[in-house]
Amino acid sequence: MEEIKGFSNKILEINLTDKSWSISEASIKDREMYIGGKGLGMKLLYDRLKPGVDPLGEDNILIIMPGVMTGTGAPCSGRFEAIAKSPLTGIIATASCGGPFGIQLKTAGYGGLVIRGKSAHRCVLWFDHETVEFLDASDLWGLDTAETQKLLLASSTVKNTKSNLLDSVKVESADSKKEAILAIGPAGENLVRFANIASGHRFLGRGGLGAVMGSKNLKAIVAKGSHYKIVPVDSELFERLKKKANLFIKREAVTISMGKVGTATNVKFVNKAKMLPVWNYSFGEHDQAFRISGEMIKEKHDTKLNTCKPCSIMCGHKGKFNGKDAPVPEYETLTLLGSNLGIFDRDAISRFNDICNRGGMDTISAGGTLAWVMEAVEKGLVPHDVFAYPDNSHQVASDGLQQSESDKSAQYPLMFGSPCGIEEALESITKAEGFGKEMGLGSRALSQKYGGKEFAIQVKGLEMAGYDPRGSYGLGLAYAVANRGACHLSASLMAFEVFLGLLKPDTARAKPQFVKFVEDLTCSINALQTCHFTMYAYTLEPMLTKYTPKFVLKNLMLWLPEVALALFDFSIYPAFFSAITGIKMSSGDFIKAGERIHVLERYMNTREGIRSKDDALPERMVMETIIGDDKKRIVPLKEMLKKYYKLRGYNSDGIPVAKLFEQLQIPSEPCSIA
Ligand code: SF4
């Protein structure tokens, strides 16, 4: 096997309109400044995408990027990023995924894949290290994400399809260890604005990137890699870092807990902190929440590991649901398709999850939109009979408990607390049928048409994740300013405020500083493409943070945040970058690269019209308190936002100022690459 020392700067450029392809080269300077993954992908998009294009039009560009760490065998490094203009939000969407595609892309010799144009016919893009094919996808159209991948990976089955192109091309060599697929389901084909893209059993979840593929008539992409071996430039240092990283992961409480029960471990913390979304974020806790906790799932569903590869944290699990093997729903799915709809039946949530995964759509946006419809039906804004359900659709919960009595006498097809009608609603969204077609536009579009903006729980059009920010003010600021909308991963402040108990949650103090820091760090981590969850182990286990007494750290974080931030040692990340690429990078350079990536993304959003008024939270979060909350918390957004803009170097309307561009060496006008 041939070797690639560290990384490849070869970018595979595809034009679906005329079925042409070429190779371009990312510059070493861009590699140093934007690292790879999300960062380099953002720069490639900046150089190519004109502002104002229709996200579902021919001119939108989809970029798929492996990271510097992808394919190296470092812990939690089997990841990659996708970027395009979002059809849900109209601004830049980014998503990271731990499926197998990224490693095959990189080991085919590419540091990135750029897809532009629109195919006249439904197609599959196939490539290896030396050639590209455009295959007919007529027989795959309409298949779900799992069936599509299975067919494309099974050469004999593919040959039996009627598709003439699929009959003739490289399917003879199909090998699931050497090929990986990106596939959309019916939701992507039907342009559901929150359609996702599957890679194995993992997903590029947020912002509707699946609809971007669908709009280009692109059903799937097959990468045949395993041609090159990715070898770190300094393999001795790399091996030492791997050992250290694994040690940190094994010692850190957060990553240990993730490995035992998965992200569902968060349910108990969030319910206790009274910030569990219940009934469209009206309540913050529920006495049935224990039924969807990770611990209960582990006990009742015979769970086993089902992770991204390679991974040392291992948060992904599968178990027995409805009598079959199925992925354990992630925390976000358990809350957005569970507690937030008033549902605590694990088998029912697993069925909802399965419909979304197979149909190819984001469970967070699907759940957030459903919750909006339930409340709109309750308030009479949407007719109660938009979905019918069969009389016998009442399900017995997985632990034998019945849903509440009100379920049995449900008169409304979609109502909080009842699973009735939800499967039908989700199916109708993926198929874009009836009212499902409107739901496929998301909660912001629905509320603009029917009213009820105040309870559309979204920011910039992206539905909010499963943590109520009234219990975590820093997260409230992070949701409001996150570049892709109400994202919990842009700056996961709830981890510091709630899970780790390091930062007082119900104060505005120090939050702007921490949001900025975590945003920048997260951007750089996503440029390396190692898992976000490594952040806990890699920043809290190094000596300085680990051995600083907790009460000292807490006080510093609150009263002297700049001093506290200096204690966070994240040097293992740039050390990995240097060991793999041979390019020297300090911690300062690393966080500066993150800032550069974040600001560039923000600037691209301002070109699409984003301003200060858009850095807002849903009215419910800033005007209403959680029902039953003695502390009467609402998010003090204005206060935090002003300080945040100042720290970021934005003007009062939220636009990065010219001086910031100079400081970060971002070209103020992109060189347009035709
Ligand atoms: S910790 Fe979870 S999300 Fe992260 S790489 Fe591992 S399995 Fe994937």
Residues whose N, C-alpha, C, O or C-beta is under 5 A from the ligand:
A	BS01	SF4	C76 G98 T307 C308 P310 C311 I313 M314 C315 G316 C531 F533
